[in-house]
Amino acid sequence: MNPVYVVAAIRTPIGRFRGALAGVRADQLGAHALNELVVRAGVGPEAIDDVIFGCVTQIGEQSANIARTSLLGAGWPETIPAMTVDRKCGSSEAAIHIGAAQIAAGMSDLVVAGGAEAMSRVPMGSNRAIHGEAFGWQVSDRYELTSQGEAAERIADKYGFDRDALDDFAAESHRRAAAASDAGYFRAETVAVPVADLCEKDWDGLRDSLEADQTIRRDTSREKLSTLKTSFRENGRITAGNASQISDGAAVVLLASEAAVRRFNLTPLARIRATAVVGADPTLMLEGPIAASRKAAAIAGLSFDDIALFEVNEAFASVPMMWMQATGVGADRLNVNGGAIALGHPLGATGARLATSLIHELGRRGETYGLQAICCAGGLATATLYENLMPRPAA
């Protein structure tokens, strides 16, 4: 199998729900990210073999193959093909897996993989209410079909997490994200969005450029979070405060073969060492990241002790907390710059956002291995293990 390198990885700042990016279509966010990606990599778009995007709510503005509409909107050659995939919250991580497989198999040399989602403009779940129920009787007779929120409550039941613990985790996510943002750690991975240039012509909302993540709440605390009503059970523990934020954003990475690295004189940031995807109980739904992480590490021939940093998507606080309890990995190595509770979860972009943040943080710290994992609706999970190739920073 041919090695697969990441030679550029960027993301937009994440916009709060109905916030700074609410006037910008997802494909326009994607187009903006695509153009910045090739500039940073130092290669022209005409060299790209394929563009693969993740997007979850594929309806309206996000239908019609958003990967293709993004590259056409970016002004890229119409000869470049594109594909949009839906593996729920792991969609853009799945896009990375597909692009990596194409390069590993010798089918492609340069592939853009990523995703975009404008949840302010295309409501989550709006593609499921058009023509009847999403699940037929053959599925519903076999499984108790619950919401992800109820599944998160059941994870809290199973692993023994109370409301205070979940709110403490959420407050720490915001604290870490605020500290990382204030220290400038996100600057290398983000590209500002010129909202006035990209927003819809009839948009009468905010037009200011978005330079940094809009989602971080610097003044939050467990005490403030404790005042929020629960979202899925009357006497439950999951609230809007200890769950991921509905948000808008895009993220993309450029994957390259060894031949492309030489031909275009590219500088690898990281190498993909392993990818994994698993199925899990569709009712409990969110436990898959445990098995996916173990599978990816095993494929790479590594133990968790060999891996410096982990990103486990904060769909709900109970998910990364469950993952830590099951794996024994400490909080000092997990989501070190905050997660989706603080930074947001634009569904189709999150997998590539995690990859971008993880790769840049590995380089900043001079660590070798990092692993990301995401729980996905329906009982799925994705995972990817990266090896840092950036020069070790000066002491």
N, C-alpha and C positions, 0 to 999 in steps of 0.2 A: 504494500500500500504506500502511495506517495505521501510524504509529509505535508501537512496543511498549516500555513502560517497566517497569523493576523497581522496585517501591515498598516492598518489604520482602524480606529474605533472612536466614534463620536456619538453624541446625543444632543438633542435640544434641551434647554432647561425645561422643567415640567411645569405646566400651567395648572393652577387650581381650577376645580370644577366651576365653569361659567366665569372664569377669570381672564387672565391676560391673553390666552390663546384661543378663546372661545370664538373669535372672528375668523380663525384660520382653518381651512379644510385639512384633513389628515393627509391627503395626497400632496398638498402644498408644503406641509411640514416635512413630508418624506422627500420631496424634490429639493427643498433647501438643504436637508441633511446630505443628500446624495452629492450635491455640488461641492459642499465643504469637504466631504470625505475624500474625493479624488484630489482635491487641492492639497490636503494634508498628506496624502500618500505620495503625491508627486507623479501621478499617472493620468493620462487623458481618459475620458469616458469611452472613447472608441475602442480601448483595449479590453473593456469589460465583456465577459462571455455571457453572464446571466445576472439577473437581479431577482432575489427571492425575498418576499416580505411576509411577515405575519400580520394578521388582522382578525379580530374575533367577531365583531359585529359588522358583517359584510352585507350592508343594505344601504340604499341611498348613496350618499357621497362616498361611502367606503365599499361600494360594490364595484363591479366592472374591472376587477383585478387591479387593486390599488398599487401593486408593484409596477405595473405597466403604466398606469396613469401618472405615477410619481416620476418615472424616468422620462416620459414624454414631456411632462410639465417642466422638468429640469432642463429641457433642451437637448437631451442626449440623443444619439443616433437611433432612428426608428428600427434599425436592424438588430438592436439588442433585445433579446427575449426577456420575459418576466413571468413570475408565478407568485400567487398569493396562497398561503396555507393557513389552516385553522387547527391548531392543537390547543385551543382555549388559552389559558394564561401562559402556556409555554410556546405560543405560536412563533415568536421571533427566535426563540432558542431552537425550535424545530427547523426554522429557516436556516440557521447556522449549521445545524446537523446535515441538512440536505446539501447545502453548498459545500461543506467539508467533504461529504461523500462523493460529490461530483469530482472534486479535485483529487481526492485519494484514489479514485478509480481511473484517473487520467482523462476524464471527459471534459474538464475545464481547467483553465489556468488562473483566471481572476473572476471571482464571484462576489457580488455585494449581497449580504444577508442582513436583514433587520426587520423593522416593522414600524407601524404608525397607528395611532388611534386617537380620535378626537371625541372623547366621551361627553363633552359639553354639547356637541352638535349631533352625535348619533347615539342615542341612549342605549345603555347596556341592556341586552335582551330584546331590543326592538325587532330583531330579525327572527324571533321565535314566536311572534304573535300574529303571524300573517295567515297561515293556512293550517289551522288545527294544532293539536298537541304535538310537542316535540318527540314524545316517546309513545310508541304503540303498546298494546296490551302484552305482547310477548316480552317486552322489557319490564313493564310495570307489574306484571304478575310475578316476575322473578325477583325484583328488587323493590325495596321501599325507597322511593325517590324523594329526596329531601333537597332543600336549598343548601348552598355552600355555607351560609350563615349558620344553619342548624347543624351542619356537619362540623363547623368550628366549635359550636357549643358541645357537641358530643366528644370532640377531641379533648376539650377542657374537662369534661366528665371523666373520660378514660384516664387521663394523665394527672388529674387532681389539681388543676389550676383554678384558683379563685379569682374574683374580680380585681382585687388589689394587685395580684401578681401580673395579670394581663395589662392593667393600667400602668404599672411600673415599667413593664417592658416597652409600652408605647411611649411613655415619657422619655425613656432612655433613647429610643430611636430618634426622636426629635432633638434631644440634646446632642447626640453624636452627629447628626446631619448638620445642625447649626454650627458645631465646632469645626467640622470639615469644610463647610462653606466659608466660614469666617477665616479659616486658615488658607483658603485658596486652593484646596485640594481638588475641587471640581473644575477648575478653570481649563485644565488641559483636555478634559473630556467633553466639554460643552461648546456649542456654537450658538451665539445669540440669535434670536429670531426677530427680524425687522417686521414687526406686526403691521405697520402702516403700509408696507410694500406687498404684503401677502394676504391681508384680510379681504374678505368679500367686499365688493364695491358698495353694496348697500348696508354694510355693517356700521352701526352707530354707537358701538361700545368702545372699549379701550383700544388705542392705537399705538401705545408706547412700545418700544422694543423691549423684549424680555431677555435680560442678561443673565439671570440666575433663577434657581428653582423658587417658585412662588408658594410652595406647599408647606415649607418648614414653619412650625409654630414655636418660636423661641421662648415664649412665656408659658408653655403648657407645663402641667405637673399632674401627679397622681390625684391631687386634691381637685383640680379643675376637671380632669377626666372623669372623676367619680360622680360628677353632677349630670353626666349625659345619660339619657334613657337607653335602655337596651333595645336592640334592633330586631331580634329574632325570637326571643322568649320573653314573656312578661317579667319573669324573675331570673333572667339569664345573666350572662357576663359579657357578651359581645356587643359592642357599641360602635358608632361611627368613629370614636376616638381610638379604639384599639384594633381597628381593621384598616386595610389599605384605603387610600384616598382615590375616589373617582377623579380622573385628571386627563390632561391632554399632553401628547408628546410623540417624539420619534427618535429612533436610535438605529444606527447602521454600523456594520463592520465590513472591512474589505479582506477577503480571504484570498490567499495566493499560493500557488504551487512553488516548488523550489526553482523550476525553470523560469517562472515569471519573476521571482525575486531577482534572479541573475539578469534576465533580459531587460528589466526596467529599473535595475539598480534600486530596489526597494529595501526598506529597513524593517525587518520583522520586529514586532512588539512581543509576540507570544506564539507558541505552537499549540495546536489542539492535540492533547494527548489521548483523550477518550471522550466518547459521547455515549449517553445511555437514555433509554426511555422505558418506562414500565407501566403496567396496568395495576390498579389497586381496587379495593372494595368500592363500588360506585355509591354506596350509601354513606359510609364514613368518609370516603372521597379524598381526604387531604393527607393521608399517611404516606403516599407514594414517594415523597422526597427522601425518605429514609432508605428505601430499597434502591432508588435511582442513584443516590450518592454512593452507596456501597458498591453498586454495579460498576459505576464509572471508575471508582478507585481501584477495584479489582482488575478491570480491563487494563488500566495503566500500570498495574503491578505495584501499587502504593497502598500504604495504610493511612488512616486519617492522621496519624502522628507525623507523617511526611508532608502534610498539606498545611501551609501557613495560614491561608485565609479562605473563608467560606462565605458565600452569599446564598441564603435561603429566603425566597421571596416571602415578605411579610403580608401575605394575603389577609391573615388574621394573626394576632399575637400568639394565639395558641399553636400555630403551625411551626414557627422556628423554635418556640419553647419545647414543643413535643420532640422536634428533631434533635435538639441539644440533649434532652433527657435520654433519648434512645441511642444516640451515638457517643455520648460522653465528651463531646467537643464543648469547650468552655466559651462563654460569652466574649472573651477577649479575642477570639478568632472569627467571630460570626458577625456579619453586617456591621463592620467596624465604623463605617461612616453613615450609619442609619440605613433604613430600608423603606419599603413602600408605605409604611404607616406615616413616615415623615416626608418622603420624596414623591409619593404618588404611584399609581399603578395603571398607566395607560395600557390597557390589556395587550394589544398586539405589539407594543414596543418594549415591554418589560424584559423579555429574555435578552434582547440585545442591549438594553440599558444595564442589566446586571453584568453582562459580559464586559461592556465598556468600563464600568466602574471598577470591576474586579481587576481587569488587566492593567488599568492605570494605577491602581493602588498597589498591586504587586510590584510594578516598576518603581513607584515612589519609595517603597520600603526596601526594595532590593531582595524580595523573597522569591522563591522558586515556583511553588505550585499553589494554585487556587482552584476551588471547585464551586460551581453554582448549581442550584437545584430549585425547581418550581413545582408546586402542586397545581393540578389542572382539573377543571370541572369534569365530572363523570368518572373520576377515579383514575387519573393519569398523572405521570410526573416525568419531567425531563431533567437531565443533568449533563454538565460539561466540565471537563478538567483541563485547565490551561497550564502551560509551562512558560514562565516569564523569560524573555530573551533580551530584555533591555539591560544596558550596562548598569552595574551596581552603582548607586549614587555615592558621591564622595562623602567620606565621614565628616 
